[in-house]
Amino acid sequence: MAERLESLKAGIVGSICLSITFLISSMVNHLVLTKYFPTLVSLQINLNWHWWLSGGIAAISGLLFGVTYRYIIRTDENPQLKSGGVMAFGLVRGLTQIEAADAVLPSLVLAGESIIWFAMAAIALDTTIKLGWLKAFQT
């Protein structure tokens, strides 16, 4: 039961981190990218159901990433495992956006964002483990 509680905590940390990163990237897209790069106007924020759905999906993805990342890294200090977990989640999310998109450049930006989101969540999870707020999975 203690391991399940730690996994839940890892999921919550991942979910919060991805939600915050989603908000920040949405603001950067809206305030910077759409102003200076006219081809990226499709990244502009519209507070409609689609944006809220994207935020919810980001939060759920963060939860799943947090739980999975804790099991991936265990107590190892293997950078390939850490970066592999980030790239697996980031590329799966990013490549599906490229596949489903009409315009290539905005979808490439979103794919890059996905990798950054999961990298930020990995940093947050590594930090919470180092601070002792979260325990790594014991093999």
Secondary structure as GFF3:
##gff-version 3
##sequence-region A 1 139
A	DSSP	alpha_helix	2	28	.	.	.	ID=ss1
A	DSSP	pi_helix	29	33	.	.	.	ID=ss2
A	DSSP	alpha_helix	34	36	.	.	.	ID=ss3
A	DSSP	three_ten_helix	38	43	.	.	.	ID=ss4
A	DSSP	alpha_helix	49	73	.	.	.	ID=ss5
A	DSSP	alpha_helix	79	100	.	.	.	ID=ss6
A	DSSP	alpha_helix	104	131	.	.	.	ID=ss7
###
